[in-house]
Amino acid sequence: MLAPIIFSVFVFFVVILICLSIYYFWQRKENLKYQSQRVEQVINIQTLGYSEVSQSSVTENQEQTLRRDLRVSTIPWLNDLLQRLLKNRSDFLLTLIEQSGLKIKVGEFLLFIGLVGLIGGMLVDLFFHIPLIGLVFAILPFGLLNFLKAKRIDDFVKQLPQALDMLGSDLRAGLDVQTGLKHLAEEFPSPLGEEFGKVIIEVNLGLSLNEALQNLSARVNAMDVQILCTGIIINRELGGNLSELIGSIGETVRERFRLKGMVKALTAESQMSAYLLLSLPIGIYIMLNLIAPETYSTFVKDPMGKNILIGCVISMTIGYLMINKITKLEV
């Protein structure tokens, strides 16, 4: 009985992997072609003069795409369709994907959501006969993006004190801020080196340093980065000893990082309790179904049992979110 099902599931995943592989190689070729066109536009602007080109042939949207790839999909007709359907929501998803560090388009992310929801619905319907709960798996990609975003910001903040020490040394040696940021982009790995590299690229493509730093603060949504960018912008406008300011910000970042570690240690017990309370009912339900399937199979066959399971999932999710909100303290 299970052999045909397992074989069908295996063939399904193989076909999906083959299709994704073909799409990946085709998309890579299209991206290289699109990036070449963007480089040619930048070269034309640098050669003919920014004001002349912007007034004649470069619109505001085209000007933005020189610094940021705003396409929802690499397929032209699908890109136009999704742009009309999503409207302003595509910018939110694009920002979230960039903050997570993934190199995918919004259309690919939406396709991934559909695949996860479809597979989750099929598996839950196969074993529990409740496809509605399986569709809840479609929210897992959003959870994955937020997890990758939080991890990337945490990695950025961990690299920040050492980067500020290097930037302060460059400023004391007589280098300007832009050269110091370029030095950070070359010396540090991702995510810090990558983000400061984007700042330098945006400056080279026509943005002012203040605008590029504001974009960095929006991409890396952390208090430490906002303090750094705001301090540099104010110092450039009002003047002062920037190297001393960078040193003070570095000490502030180290102190905030130390306090975050203390808060994390104090709330670890409550967070583990939340994980335990969430996993314990699921583990007990699976164990009881293995021990006495004829008794507990009514939960997936009877309509009242299905409603009870759906209510349990909803209440457990709400409880976990409440515990997580209580134990999460901002420093």
Secondary structure, 3 states (H helix, E strand, C coil): CHHHHHHHHHHHHHHHHHHHHHHHHHHHHHHHHHHHHHHHHHHHHHHHCHHHHHHHCCCHHHHHHCCCCCCCCCCHHHHHHHHHHHCCHHHHHHHHHHHHCCCCCHHHHHHHHHHHHHHHHHHHHHHCCCHHHHHHHHHHHHHHHHHHHHHHHHHHHHHHHHHHHHHHHHHHCCCCHHHHHHHHHHHCCCCHHHHHHHHHHHHHCCCCHHHHHHHHHHHCCCHHHHHHHHHHHHHHHHCCCHHHHHHHHHHHHHHHHHHHHHHHHHCHHHHHHHHHHHHHHHHHHHHHHHHCHHHHCHHHHCHHHHHHHHHHHHHHHHHHHHHHHHHCCCC
